[in-house]
Amino acid sequence: MKTRAVLNRNFIVSDIDERLYGSFIEHLGRAVYGGVYEPAHPRADAEGFREDVLELVRELKVPVVRYPGGNFVSAYRWEDTVGPRENRPVRLDPAWKSTEPNEFGLNEFSSWAKKAGSGVMMAVNLGTRGIQEACDLLEYCNHPSGSYWSDLRHSHGYPEPHNIRLWCLGNELDGWWQVGHKTAVEYGRLANETAKALKLFDPGLELVVCGSSGSGMPTFPQWELEVLEECYDNVDYISLHMYLNNKENDTAGFLASTVAMDSFIETVIHTCDYVKAKKRSRKTINLSFDEWNVWYHSNESDNQIYKNTPWQVGPSLLEDVYNLEDALVVGLMLNSLIRHADRVKIACLAQLVNVIAPVMTRTGGPAWRQTIFYPFFYVSNYARGAALNVRVDSPAYEHPTYGQVPWLDASAVYNGEKGTVALFLVNRSLDENIELNLVLEGFEDYRLAMHKMMAGNDLKAANTEDHPEKVVPAEGTGLKCSKGVLEGSVLPASWNFVLLTQG
């Protein structure tokens, strides 16, 4: 099928906030114990952090990591996680029916994030706790010295403040499953008062208020409306969460499902701007898409663990083994984030290690890259700069849930300092090439420098410990760039990264 597109140097969506390529570590499953932290591992460093995991995380260049949850945060007692390990209490975590030994806590995470080259996005517990505990946590983390909580941090061996600038005001408190579930007005008032208190300490903090935990919630988008009516003036971002799946084994529908992500983002933008207009405010609330991924493979095994063997330390939960079609969908979700970079400023791939993650490990054994590692790697490494609006004229197919879905999905990022254009293309067709003609206006002297592609006949192929490189990007074929036109064939069911450079 033939598809025409235009990329114009002046069609700028927005400069991309690098935090669009963030991720997430929660005290859930083996994300921490057996994931980032395993003191008995042959490759553990002096602090017990797995160096092999750190190396893979550094490859991804993750600028910020959300911590410690997730559902876990709604019953979190941060004081349990600091000080001498032998004095830390062992607690039961009701969110994931696990036992939390508190061997890895707030200070350890801050140290780990620095080694990973990442900043910290800290979540406070507004489920079972409230304003005072959030203020105490902020003082412990950020105040230099001379107060009770900052001096306690000193006594724990951390004289320098962690200086965390980005804070989440709870997690998914619209959800019935959440410890401390609240109505929108209850939560909005609590979030507002917490935000006011935190900003009395430091008005320069960036605060994320909880939006709906999913676009399918019966209260969406009324939740956003009511919450923002309570706290609009004192917060900076509202969160979005979305997980996609192929439970019906309908690959065409799975690839189409990212259309719902675009719709979700746009509905939240409109709701934010309605409240802005209603309040006659000059302030714009931006979006933090701080949980997103494919998640469904592990559901049955997770339920068996909850039912038969609850209250383990670091049980094997949410360990989805990702295949090629999952990588295509992750690529499509990244395209959606890039296209909305004018309002989506922060995003977190959930999660980073073992738990629905690009990096997998065996406790005591190796670490390896899942299929979804690769689209995230190329986007995070090469899509820094300004998002451009790719005008695509593509044939489409009709899906009963998602409506008209274009066969070709695209995003583009221009880096003026490096003189590069990064293109990300997904052909949703399962059996037909796309014959692409992409006109490059303002980039007539650019050439094709790199083309990486993920494609193949077996969409269910996956990387495992025994076969860690079964699915990896190959050198792309079929595209050429000459005299301001990129043209050629885009293979069926393929994700493509195309790098254009000047000269």
Secondary structure, DSSP 8 states (H G I E B T S, - for coil): -EEEEEEEEEEEEEE--GGGGEEE--SSTTSTBTTTB-TTSTTB-TTSBBHHHHHHHHHHT--EEEES-SGGGGG--GGGGSS-GGGS--EEETTTTEEE--SS-HHHHHHHHHHHT-EEEEEE--SS--HHHHHHHHHHHH--SSSHHHHHHHHTT--S-----EEEE-S-TT-TTSTT---HHHHHHHHHHHHHHHHHH-TT-EEEE---S-TTSTTTTHHHHHHHHHHGGG-SEEEEEEEE--TT--HHHHHHTHHHHHHHHHHHHHHHHHHHHHTT-S---EEEEEEEEE--TTHHHHHHHHHHS-SBSS---S----BHHHHHHHHHHHHHHHHTTTTEEEEEES-SBSSS-SEEE-TTS-EEE-TTHHHHHHHHHH--SEEEEEEEE--EEEETTTEEEESEEEEEEEETTTTEEEEEEEE--SS--EEEEEEEET-TTEEEEEEEEE--S-TT-B--SSSTTSS--EE--SEEEETTEEEEEE-TTEEEEEEEEE-
